[in-house]
Amino acid sequence: MKSDNPCESSATKLTLKEMVDLGGSFVRWGSLATGGLCLLLYSNEIGQFPEGLNLGEGLAFYLVCAGFWIAYSLYVLILTALGSLIMVLPARAAYRAFRRRRALSKTHRNSVDLPIDFSPMYDLPCVGLALVGLLVLVIHAATDLTRAALFLALAILEGVLVATFLLVRRRHVHLSAGLLVHSDTQEDIKRKRSATALAQQVAIGFIVLAPLAVGPERFGLVETAFKTAQLRKDNAVIHVKKPWSVRVASSKLVPGKSFLGDEYEEFRGVKVLLRSVGEKVVIELPNAGGAAAKLPIPADSIFVE
């Protein structure tokens, strides 16, 4: 594919420095937003917010959020690349139609025509990540059509947001040149330039946060981050001190002799939802009725192998 205007200046294309700056903003703001949401999502899922965090535990816990951010960043990049590749032709066609209609309009006959370079939506790294996204989509389609449909819809949304960002960015580049158009004053140009800069940031924010808000993988990514940091274990061996062991034994978990002494009882195959962070360890108790219960136990009354 070629640019709409072969004579378009290379200044309108994303430079390496601009890509690095955008990436820095993506990491800074995205880490803050998704790290906080990661904590809230997981705490809401297990029904327990960590209590009594000290400095060391707090750092360990936020390292989990950093781990989530790494996994989430890859997820967003794959979605964005797939959506960009899907939407590049519709975006080009829609913008061409918009320019033709604008050129024929008497109201905008004297307005500046701004060709847009859509090449970032189909460059080589984007195509590579899009192929990974296509593979994920096929896997979802083979197991769960609803999940596959949500994944595809989210990818298309990301593609629309990328096209919108390129549109706003092209407008911002034009305004940054400082040229006066018709009756515009320097103050008008400055105001419009600030508005387009804000619009770019909003578009990036939506690109980053949309998969977290409505994506089908968000809880899986959160759980994976906690498991990787060993703060969650799905098949653990625990030793619980009395009287807490009595409460655990009232569930379907079978007590056994603990190597920690008579004050403790051992339980196997326990799902530990949150450990090593705060003053309590949260475990899941399978009950005979089928519904599992969450039990916070003081950290000094439980040992997780």
C-alpha beads as a LAMMPS data file, in Angstrom:
LAMMPS data file: protein, C-alpha beads

305 atoms
304 bonds

1 atom types
1 bond types

-500.0 500.0 xlo xhi
-500.0 500.0 ylo yhi
-500.0 500.0 zlo zhi

Masses

1 110.0

Atoms # bond

1 1 1 0.000 0.000 0.000
2 1 1 1.110 3.581 -0.627
3 1 1 0.359 6.859 1.019
4 1 1 -2.638 8.826 -0.244
5 1 1 -0.296 11.587 -1.350
6 1 1 3.114 10.551 -2.747
7 1 1 4.363 14.095 -2.359
8 1 1 3.549 14.156 1.338
9 1 1 6.409 15.381 3.511
10 1 1 8.223 12.821 5.633
11 1 1 7.713 15.185 8.562
12 1 1 4.162 13.934 8.852
13 1 1 5.330 10.393 9.583
14 1 1 6.072 9.028 13.030
15 1 1 9.766 9.556 13.796
16 1 1 11.774 7.306 16.091
17 1 1 11.906 9.985 18.778
18 1 1 8.127 10.462 18.638
19 1 1 7.581 6.707 18.891
20 1 1 9.882 6.569 21.933
21 1 1 8.058 9.519 23.530
22 1 1 4.680 7.896 22.889
23 1 1 5.998 4.625 24.260
24 1 1 7.228 6.419 27.382
25 1 1 3.821 7.987 27.921
26 1 1 2.194 4.608 27.288
27 1 1 4.343 2.973 29.980
28 1 1 4.101 5.782 32.549
29 1 1 0.370 6.404 32.425
30 1 1 -0.548 2.860 31.520
31 1 1 1.465 1.399 34.410
32 1 1 -0.185 3.740 36.879
33 1 1 -3.712 3.112 35.595
34 1 1 -3.497 -0.622 34.981
35 1 1 -1.461 -1.281 38.126
36 1 1 -4.129 0.333 40.277
37 1 1 -6.932 -1.378 38.395
38 1 1 -5.105 -4.698 38.712
39 1 1 -5.160 -4.333 42.494
40 1 1 -8.831 -3.359 42.519
41 1 1 -9.903 -6.129 40.140
42 1 1 -8.166 -8.888 42.072
43 1 1 -9.266 -7.576 45.457
44 1 1 -12.839 -7.435 44.194
45 1 1 -12.559 -10.973 42.813
46 1 1 -11.407 -12.509 46.090
47 1 1 -13.464 -10.160 48.264
48 1 1 -10.481 -9.116 50.380
49 1 1 -8.235 -6.063 50.198
50 1 1 -4.731 -6.591 51.671
51 1 1 -4.524 -5.253 55.243
52 1 1 -1.522 -3.921 57.080
53 1 1 0.932 -3.693 54.183
54 1 1 4.467 -2.800 55.237
55 1 1 7.096 -1.361 52.883
56 1 1 8.574 -4.675 51.766
57 1 1 5.183 -6.287 51.217
58 1 1 3.900 -3.239 49.402
59 1 1 6.821 -3.338 46.985
60 1 1 6.301 -7.066 46.431
61 1 1 2.627 -6.516 45.758
62 1 1 3.210 -3.736 43.252
63 1 1 5.795 -5.894 41.511
64 1 1 2.835 -8.149 40.772
65 1 1 1.126 -5.171 39.175
66 1 1 4.288 -4.572 37.132
67 1 1 4.201 -8.201 36.021
68 1 1 0.584 -7.752 35.060
69 1 1 1.505 -4.644 33.113
70 1 1 4.080 -6.579 31.051
71 1 1 1.519 -9.251 30.151
72 1 1 -1.175 -6.646 29.598
73 1 1 1.081 -4.532 27.353
74 1 1 1.661 -7.516 25.080
75 1 1 -2.083 -8.193 25.051
76 1 1 -2.853 -4.577 24.085
77 1 1 -0.165 -4.525 21.388
78 1 1 -1.511 -7.726 19.824
79 1 1 -5.083 -6.427 19.886
80 1 1 -4.053 -3.045 18.489
81 1 1 -1.973 -4.587 15.707
82 1 1 -4.780 -6.940 14.667
83 1 1 -7.351 -4.131 14.741
84 1 1 -5.061 -1.786 12.801
85 1 1 -4.552 -4.324 10.044
86 1 1 -8.299 -4.986 9.851
87 1 1 -9.252 -1.302 9.828
88 1 1 -6.519 0.238 7.653
89 1 1 -8.430 -0.172 4.353
90 1 1 -11.807 0.986 5.769
91 1 1 -10.059 3.945 7.430
92 1 1 -8.309 4.967 4.193
93 1 1 -11.541 4.619 2.206
94 1 1 -13.569 6.581 4.747
95 1 1 -11.007 9.389 4.872
96 1 1 -10.829 9.587 1.064
97 1 1 -14.620 9.888 0.934
98 1 1 -14.491 12.568 3.638
99 1 1 -11.888 14.563 1.676
100 1 1 -13.896 14.355 -1.558
101 1 1 -17.048 15.490 0.213
102 1 1 -15.165 18.307 1.912
103 1 1 -13.648 19.437 -1.401
104 1 1 -17.118 19.700 -2.955
105 1 1 -18.575 21.559 0.013
106 1 1 -18.935 25.308 -0.390
107 1 1 -18.483 25.809 3.342
108 1 1 -15.061 24.102 3.419
109 1 1 -13.911 24.876 -0.112
110 1 1 -11.001 27.010 1.097
111 1 1 -9.971 24.772 3.993
112 1 1 -6.582 23.061 4.093
113 1 1 -6.471 19.494 2.765
114 1 1 -4.518 17.245 5.133
115 1 1 -3.541 13.832 3.703
116 1 1 -2.937 11.206 6.411
117 1 1 -0.196 8.598 6.415
118 1 1 -1.807 5.311 7.505
119 1 1 1.395 3.291 7.051
120 1 1 1.954 2.749 10.824
121 1 1 -1.180 0.572 10.742
122 1 1 0.413 -1.975 8.406
123 1 1 4.171 -1.788 8.957
124 1 1 6.176 -4.973 9.527
125 1 1 6.046 -5.153 13.371
126 1 1 2.322 -4.483 13.235
127 1 1 1.782 -7.301 10.732
128 1 1 3.828 -9.703 12.881
129 1 1 1.801 -8.957 16.017
130 1 1 -1.421 -9.093 13.994
131 1 1 -0.581 -12.656 12.927
132 1 1 -0.224 -13.588 16.605
133 1 1 -3.588 -11.940 17.277
134 1 1 -5.133 -13.903 14.393
135 1 1 -3.824 -17.128 15.946
136 1 1 -5.361 -16.189 19.302
137 1 1 -8.651 -15.441 17.548
138 1 1 -8.653 -18.867 15.858
139 1 1 -7.963 -20.577 19.194
140 1 1 -10.835 -18.680 20.827
141 1 1 -13.160 -19.518 17.918
142 1 1 -12.387 -23.216 18.320
143 1 1 -13.307 -23.201 22.010
144 1 1 -15.714 -20.321 22.656
145 1 1 -17.396 -18.332 19.875
146 1 1 -18.638 -15.647 22.274
147 1 1 -15.127 -15.038 23.552
148 1 1 -13.812 -14.950 19.974
149 1 1 -16.480 -12.405 19.006
150 1 1 -15.555 -10.175 21.960
151 1 1 -11.872 -10.435 21.072
152 1 1 -12.552 -9.486 17.439
153 1 1 -14.859 -6.606 18.410
154 1 1 -12.245 -5.264 20.804
155 1 1 -9.547 -5.508 18.119
156 1 1 -11.739 -3.541 15.692
157 1 1 -12.321 -0.898 18.375
158 1 1 -8.554 -0.617 18.861
159 1 1 -8.115 -0.199 15.098
160 1 1 -10.693 2.610 15.027
161 1 1 -8.897 4.319 17.913
162 1 1 -5.539 4.057 16.129
163 1 1 -7.013 5.598 12.970
164 1 1 -8.535 8.369 15.085
165 1 1 -5.174 8.996 16.738
166 1 1 -3.444 9.303 13.341
167 1 1 -6.138 11.731 12.199
168 1 1 -5.757 13.929 15.282
169 1 1 -1.972 13.694 15.139
170 1 1 -1.921 14.892 11.514
171 1 1 -4.034 17.865 12.530
172 1 1 -1.678 18.568 15.439
173 1 1 1.404 18.427 13.159
174 1 1 -0.223 20.957 10.834
175 1 1 -1.103 23.302 13.697
176 1 1 2.390 22.979 15.185
177 1 1 3.844 24.465 12.007
178 1 1 2.522 27.836 13.248
179 1 1 1.008 28.871 9.916
180 1 1 -1.931 31.255 9.946
181 1 1 -4.912 30.008 7.936
182 1 1 -7.520 32.542 6.760
183 1 1 -8.823 34.470 9.765
184 1 1 -7.112 32.359 12.426
185 1 1 -5.002 34.294 14.925
186 1 1 -1.993 33.044 16.844
187 1 1 -4.266 32.538 19.849
188 1 1 -6.636 30.436 17.727
189 1 1 -3.752 28.282 16.543
190 1 1 -2.451 27.881 20.094
191 1 1 -5.889 26.896 21.393
192 1 1 -6.444 24.358 18.616
193 1 1 -2.943 22.942 19.078
194 1 1 -3.612 22.399 22.786
195 1 1 -6.948 20.742 21.987
196 1 1 -5.365 18.327 19.500
197 1 1 -2.565 17.492 21.945
198 1 1 -5.195 16.642 24.575
199 1 1 -7.147 14.609 22.022
200 1 1 -4.005 12.570 21.249
201 1 1 -3.560 11.770 24.929
202 1 1 -7.218 10.796 25.270
203 1 1 -6.957 8.499 22.239
204 1 1 -3.867 6.797 23.688
205 1 1 -5.653 6.451 27.022
206 1 1 -8.600 4.708 25.375
207 1 1 -6.252 2.426 23.413
208 1 1 -4.525 1.410 26.656
209 1 1 -7.557 1.048 28.910
210 1 1 -10.270 -0.297 26.597
211 1 1 -9.032 -3.933 26.759
212 1 1 -8.904 -3.731 30.553
213 1 1 -12.427 -2.340 30.773
214 1 1 -14.205 -4.746 28.424
215 1 1 -11.646 -7.351 27.327
216 1 1 -12.423 -11.051 27.945
217 1 1 -8.873 -11.781 29.198
218 1 1 -8.562 -9.231 31.991
219 1 1 -9.216 -11.556 34.947
220 1 1 -7.007 -14.276 33.487
221 1 1 -4.123 -11.820 33.158
222 1 1 -4.577 -10.655 36.751
223 1 1 -4.615 -14.204 38.115
224 1 1 -1.567 -15.140 36.030
225 1 1 0.372 -12.209 37.480
226 1 1 -0.425 -13.262 41.048
227 1 1 0.444 -16.909 40.343
228 1 1 3.753 -15.920 38.757
229 1 1 4.677 -13.952 41.874
230 1 1 3.658 -16.931 44.066
231 1 1 1.059 -14.819 45.817
232 1 1 -1.633 -17.197 44.587
233 1 1 -1.389 -21.012 44.577
234 1 1 -4.192 -23.231 43.325
235 1 1 -3.000 -26.560 44.748
236 1 1 -1.089 -25.732 47.896
237 1 1 -0.258 -27.565 51.106
238 1 1 -1.016 -25.434 54.160
239 1 1 -0.530 -25.822 57.909
240 1 1 -3.128 -24.015 60.008
241 1 1 -2.902 -23.281 63.718
242 1 1 -5.798 -23.940 66.046
243 1 1 -8.510 -22.650 66.410
244 1 1 -8.416 -21.625 62.716
245 1 1 -7.795 -25.233 61.695
246 1 1 -11.198 -26.153 63.126
247 1 1 -12.875 -23.705 60.751
248 1 1 -10.913 -25.068 57.783
249 1 1 -11.740 -28.676 58.766
250 1 1 -15.467 -27.846 58.747
251 1 1 -15.252 -27.618 54.947
252 1 1 -14.541 -30.445 52.497
253 1 1 -10.785 -30.157 53.193
254 1 1 -9.426 -33.144 55.129
255 1 1 -7.043 -32.399 58.035
256 1 1 -3.824 -34.321 58.543
257 1 1 -0.862 -34.372 60.907
258 1 1 1.417 -31.353 60.552
259 1 1 5.198 -31.356 60.965
260 1 1 4.858 -28.026 62.812
261 1 1 3.445 -29.729 65.914
262 1 1 0.164 -30.565 67.590
263 1 1 -1.092 -26.983 67.419
264 1 1 -1.230 -27.211 63.624
265 1 1 -3.132 -29.334 61.131
266 1 1 -2.121 -29.976 57.535
267 1 1 -4.467 -29.539 54.568
268 1 1 -3.654 -30.487 50.955
269 1 1 -5.043 -29.294 47.642
270 1 1 -5.981 -25.872 48.986
271 1 1 -6.536 -22.843 46.772
272 1 1 -4.594 -19.958 48.340
273 1 1 -5.942 -16.746 46.875
274 1 1 -3.557 -14.288 48.518
275 1 1 -0.440 -14.897 50.586
276 1 1 2.710 -13.110 51.751
277 1 1 1.023 -9.723 51.518
278 1 1 -0.550 -7.944 54.485
279 1 1 -1.604 -9.370 57.834
280 1 1 -3.899 -12.109 56.495
281 1 1 -3.722 -15.050 54.104
282 1 1 -6.896 -15.634 52.093
283 1 1 -7.833 -19.219 51.208
284 1 1 -10.838 -20.753 49.485
285 1 1 -12.906 -23.331 51.349
286 1 1 -14.845 -25.827 49.182
287 1 1 -18.171 -26.533 50.894
288 1 1 -20.464 -29.505 50.494
289 1 1 -23.190 -27.288 49.018
290 1 1 -20.938 -26.443 46.055
291 1 1 -20.409 -22.717 46.731
292 1 1 -16.865 -21.969 47.889
293 1 1 -16.223 -19.566 50.760
294 1 1 -13.311 -17.169 51.251
295 1 1 -11.547 -17.356 54.619
296 1 1 -8.949 -14.757 55.716
297 1 1 -6.558 -16.252 58.297
298 1 1 -3.996 -14.232 60.295
299 1 1 -0.569 -14.685 58.713
300 1 1 0.961 -15.907 61.985
301 1 1 -1.581 -18.779 62.151
302 1 1 -0.945 -20.309 58.734
303 1 1 2.081 -21.636 56.855
304 1 1 1.943 -22.201 53.084
305 1 1 4.459 -24.642 51.598

Bonds

1 1 1 2
2 1 2 3
3 1 3 4
4 1 4 5
5 1 5 6
6 1 6 7
7 1 7 8
8 1 8 9
9 1 9 10
10 1 10 11
11 1 11 12
12 1 12 13
13 1 13 14
14 1 14 15
15 1 15 16
16 1 16 17
17 1 17 18
18 1 18 19
19 1 19 20
20 1 20 21
21 1 21 22
22 1 22 23
23 1 23 24
24 1 24 25
25 1 25 26
26 1 26 27
27 1 27 28
28 1 28 29
29 1 29 30
30 1 30 31
31 1 31 32
32 1 32 33
33 1 33 34
34 1 34 35
35 1 35 36
36 1 36 37
37 1 37 38
38 1 38 39
39 1 39 40
40 1 40 41
41 1 41 42
42 1 42 43
43 1 43 44
44 1 44 45
45 1 45 46
46 1 46 47
47 1 47 48
48 1 48 49
49 1 49 50
50 1 50 51
51 1 51 52
52 1 52 53
53 1 53 54
54 1 54 55
55 1 55 56
56 1 56 57
57 1 57 58
58 1 58 59
59 1 59 60
60 1 60 61
61 1 61 62
62 1 62 63
63 1 63 64
64 1 64 65
65 1 65 66
66 1 66 67
67 1 67 68
68 1 68 69
69 1 69 70
70 1 70 71
71 1 71 72
72 1 72 73
73 1 73 74
74 1 74 75
75 1 75 76
76 1 76 77
77 1 77 78
78 1 78 79
79 1 79 80
80 1 80 81
81 1 81 82
82 1 82 83
83 1 83 84
84 1 84 85
85 1 85 86
86 1 86 87
87 1 87 88
88 1 88 89
89 1 89 90
90 1 90 91
91 1 91 92
92 1 92 93
93 1 93 94
94 1 94 95
95 1 95 96
96 1 96 97
97 1 97 98
98 1 98 99
99 1 99 100
100 1 100 101
101 1 101 102
102 1 102 103
103 1 103 104
104 1 104 105
105 1 105 106
106 1 106 107
107 1 107 108
108 1 108 109
109 1 109 110
110 1 110 111
111 1 111 112
112 1 112 113
113 1 113 114
114 1 114 115
115 1 115 116
116 1 116 117
117 1 117 118
118 1 118 119
119 1 119 120
120 1 120 121
121 1 121 122
122 1 122 123
123 1 123 124
124 1 124 125
125 1 125 126
126 1 126 127
127 1 127 128
128 1 128 129
129 1 129 130
130 1 130 131
131 1 131 132
132 1 132 133
133 1 133 134
134 1 134 135
135 1 135 136
136 1 136 137
137 1 137 138
138 1 138 139
139 1 139 140
140 1 140 141
141 1 141 142
142 1 142 143
143 1 143 144
144 1 144 145
145 1 145 146
146 1 146 147
147 1 147 148
148 1 148 149
149 1 149 150
150 1 150 151
151 1 151 152
152 1 152 153
153 1 153 154
154 1 154 155
155 1 155 156
156 1 156 157
157 1 157 158
158 1 158 159
159 1 159 160
160 1 160 161
161 1 161 162
162 1 162 163
163 1 163 164
164 1 164 165
165 1 165 166
166 1 166 167
167 1 167 168
168 1 168 169
169 1 169 170
170 1 170 171
171 1 171 172
172 1 172 173
173 1 173 174
174 1 174 175
175 1 175 176
176 1 176 177
177 1 177 178
178 1 178 179
179 1 179 180
180 1 180 181
181 1 181 182
182 1 182 183
183 1 183 184
184 1 184 185
185 1 185 186
186 1 186 187
187 1 187 188
188 1 188 189
189 1 189 190
190 1 190 191
191 1 191 192
192 1 192 193
193 1 193 194
194 1 194 195
195 1 195 196
196 1 196 197
197 1 197 198
198 1 198 199
199 1 199 200
200 1 200 201
201 1 201 202
202 1 202 203
203 1 203 204
204 1 204 205
205 1 205 206
206 1 206 207
207 1 207 208
208 1 208 209
209 1 209 210
210 1 210 211
211 1 211 212
212 1 212 213
213 1 213 214
214 1 214 215
215 1 215 216
216 1 216 217
217 1 217 218
218 1 218 219
219 1 219 220
220 1 220 221
221 1 221 222
222 1 222 223
223 1 223 224
224 1 224 225
225 1 225 226
226 1 226 227
227 1 227 228
228 1 228 229
229 1 229 230
230 1 230 231
231 1 231 232
232 1 232 233
233 1 233 234
234 1 234 235
235 1 235 236
236 1 236 237
237 1 237 238
238 1 238 239
239 1 239 240
240 1 240 241
241 1 241 242
242 1 242 243
243 1 243 244
244 1 244 245
245 1 245 246
246 1 246 247
247 1 247 248
248 1 248 249
249 1 249 250
250 1 250 251
251 1 251 252
252 1 252 253
253 1 253 254
254 1 254 255
255 1 255 256
256 1 256 257
257 1 257 258
258 1 258 259
259 1 259 260
260 1 260 261
261 1 261 262
262 1 262 263
263 1 263 264
264 1 264 265
265 1 265 266
266 1 266 267
267 1 267 268
268 1 268 269
269 1 269 270
270 1 270 271
271 1 271 272
272 1 272 273
273 1 273 274
274 1 274 275
275 1 275 276
276 1 276 277
277 1 277 278
278 1 278 279
279 1 279 280
280 1 280 281
281 1 281 282
282 1 282 283
283 1 283 284
284 1 284 285
285 1 285 286
286 1 286 287
287 1 287 288
288 1 288 289
289 1 289 290
290 1 290 291
291 1 291 292
292 1 292 293
293 1 293 294
294 1 294 295
295 1 295 296
296 1 296 297
297 1 297 298
298 1 298 299
299 1 299 300
300 1 300 301
301 1 301 302
302 1 302 303
303 1 303 304
304 1 304 305
